[in-house]
Structure formats: structure tokens, C-alpha cells
Amino acid sequence: MEQEIMEKVEKEVEQALFTCIDLKMEENYLVMGQVFAKVLAQLQKHNFISPTLKVIVTPESCLTETRLLLESLQEAQRRHTSRGKLLTHRQILNVWLRKNAHYQREILPGFF
């Protein structure tokens, strides 16, 4: 995959991550879901994931935040498929946020 595309996607994913963190703190889940859906659409556009949210590329070949998002998507799919439930954007997003070091160290402790 072209390095230029990977860097562009990484910037979009990183920007969406911080936007989603801010929206989660504000408890604005509707807009958070919309931002996250746009990121998923960008991943589909650049052939990182399929329209059914299956990861097409190897996550390890991607840059940091994109890799974490793709791994989160895979983990969320494994969890909810085994339970027979439908996978939602919020479930994927929650796994992704928990995997993010900035969110774990700086944001999450403020909720408790």
C-alpha cells in the first residue's frame, strides 16, 4: 500500500480519535457515531476494510492509530459474533478508545 495513502488515512484516523474522545467526554454519542462512521467510510474507500467491516489489510502493516483501529474492529467482531449479537459502531469505538494510550492515561481516569 502506498505510504502517502497510509499517512493520509493515519491523519484522518488520529483526528477522528481525538474528536471522538472529546465527544465522549461531552456524552454526545450521536455526533460521535457520525464521526466514527466517516472514518470507517474512509477506510473502505482506501480498501483497508470491506463494506461488511472485514479487515482486508494486515493491521501490522499500518501506522499506529490505524493499526489500533483495525485491531479493535477485529476484536469487537470476535467478541460480538461469539455472543450472537449485532456489531455496532459504538462497540467498535469503545474497544478502540480502550486500546488508545492517551485515552487510558489521561481521559479515562477522569471518569472515576
Solvent accessible surface area in square Angstrom, and as a share of the most:
residue,aa,sasa,rsa
1,M,119,0.53
2,E,110,0.49
3,Q,102,0.45
4,E,135,0.60
5,I,54,0.27
6,M,17,0.08
7,E,79,0.35
8,K,98,0.42
9,V,0,0.00
10,E,22,0.10
11,K,145,0.61
12,E,47,0.21
13,V,1,0.01
14,E,73,0.33
15,Q,132,0.59
16,A,7,0.06
17,L,0,0.00
18,F,87,0.36
19,T,48,0.28
20,C,0,0.00
21,I,3,0.02
22,D,79,0.41
23,L,19,0.10
24,K,37,0.16
25,M,100,0.45
26,E,117,0.53
27,E,120,0.54
28,N,55,0.28
29,Y,77,0.29
30,L,134,0.67
31,V,56,0.32
32,M,2,0.01
33,G,24,0.23
34,Q,93,0.41
35,V,30,0.17
36,F,0,0.00
37,A,37,0.29
38,K,142,0.60
39,V,8,0.04
40,L,6,0.03
41,A,52,0.40
42,Q,55,0.25
43,L,1,0.00
44,Q,58,0.26
45,K,131,0.55
46,H,28,0.12
47,N,96,0.49
48,F,1,0.01
49,I,2,0.01
50,S,21,0.13
51,P,116,0.73
52,T,99,0.58
53,L,32,0.16
54,K,117,0.50
55,V,29,0.17
56,I,101,0.51
57,V,28,0.16
58,T,78,0.46
59,P,10,0.06
60,E,121,0.54
61,S,72,0.46
62,C,12,0.07
63,L,62,0.31
64,T,78,0.45
65,E,21,0.10
66,T,2,0.01
67,R,72,0.26
68,L,26,0.13
69,L,0,0.00
70,L,0,0.00
71,E,40,0.18
72,S,0,0.00
73,L,1,0.01
74,Q,56,0.25
75,E,39,0.17
76,A,0,0.00
77,Q,27,0.12
78,R,156,0.57
79,R,86,0.31
80,H,18,0.08
81,T,104,0.61
82,S,94,0.60
83,R,150,0.55
84,G,71,0.69
85,K,119,0.50
86,L,160,0.80
87,L,49,0.25
88,T,67,0.39
89,H,74,0.33
90,R,123,0.45
91,Q,48,0.22
92,I,0,0.00
93,L,2,0.01
94,N,39,0.20
95,V,4,0.02
96,W,0,0.00
97,L,1,0.01
98,R,103,0.38
99,K,66,0.28
100,N,4,0.02
101,A,49,0.38
102,H,53,0.23
103,Y,4,0.02
104,Q,89,0.40
105,R,162,0.59
106,E,104,0.47
107,I,29,0.15
108,L,54,0.27
109,P,75,0.47
110,G,67,0.64
111,F,88,0.37
112,F,197,0.82
